[in-house]
Amino acid sequence: MNILITGASGFVGTALCRFLLNKGEEVTGVGRSNQHLLNSGTFFNDHPALKDKFRWVSADTEHSGDWQEHVARADVIVNLTGKNIFGYWTENYKKQIYTSRVKTTENIVAALPDKSSATLLNTSAIGYYGDRGDVSLTEKDEPGNDFLAKVCVDWEKSALKGAEKGARVVLMRFGVVLGKNGGALGKMLPAFKFFAGGPLGKGLHWFPWIHMDDLLCAILFCIETQKIEGAVNFVSPDPLRHKEFASALGHALNRPSLMPAPAFMIKAIMGEMGHAFLSSQRATPSVLSDNGFKFRFSDIDMALTDLV
């Protein structure tokens, strides 16, 4: 298959490029960097036979351009583009979060040929559901009404227009991706290693997580399983509360997890993003499970032992 990945230089994108190349696929990565980490690192020194299967295209996907020609030729498009949400949410920063996601998706759909036979896997997020307390959430549940939920709604609407051109569209609602060398876990580890880790607020909110290896395998599963379309929750089948996650991380690091960050302090320092950090989504991977996907890391202790 000829697979195009936008946002390919990010945390998930880099891992996905490596994963798919190792599976024997042809991969075209698109991103703003002049070159991809795989080209500047040692990956192709260790796997020289894979170098001819990888192409890097430097482009700003918020704007139309020559990069869209690669979309038209791809069998599969995986759109991972989006401004990092880890930042203080000024109105300008929120605009960047929104535009980077929605505009790129619009440009991808515009580049699809009429009567397309491609598959478009477009990232969304569990934040689609908003703050839902203890309600168990499947892909059939309605969206929330906070900022991230509204971003996800418009993001998904833009992607679904690809179906009007004949493409099979999968909306990948990512939970918190736990992986090595970055992501959310990379931001949490320093505090725990210095004995200052603990839950956010009271830690009673649900923490929808997924191990990077399961995420990558689930993406490939959705590519290969033609009957899957529409929304898919990319989360572990074993949801847990944040205080349970903090305890498990402390145990994996042999560190205490007794230093909670008070909710009022999180909101005061982080502003609107702090409210998002404390929101609760008890999401379940109904579509993946119903279609026979097998998680390798469904237990948080096993996942964290593998990662840290």
Secondary structure as UniProt FT lines:
FT   STRAND          2..6
FT   TURN            7..9
FT   HELIX           11..22
FT   TURN            23..24
FT   STRAND          26..31
FT   HELIX           37..40
FT   HELIX           43..46
FT   HELIX           48..53
FT   STRAND          54..58
FT   TURN            61..62
FT   TURN            66..67
FT   HELIX           68..73
FT   STRAND          76..79
FT   HELIX           91..111
FT   TURN            114..115
FT   STRAND          119..125
FT   HELIX           126..129
FT   TURN            133..134
FT   STRAND          136..137
FT   TURN            139..140
FT   HELIX           147..160
FT   HELIX           161..165
FT   STRAND          168..174
FT   STRAND          176..178
FT   HELIX           183..193
FT   TURN            194..195
FT   TURN            201..202
FT   STRAND          206..207
FT   STRAND          209..211
FT   HELIX           212..224
FT   TURN            226..227
FT   STRAND          230..234
FT   STRAND          240..241
FT   HELIX           242..253
FT   HELIX           263..270
FT   HELIX           272..277
FT   STRAND          282..283
FT   HELIX           286..290
FT   TURN            291..292
FT   HELIX           300..307
//
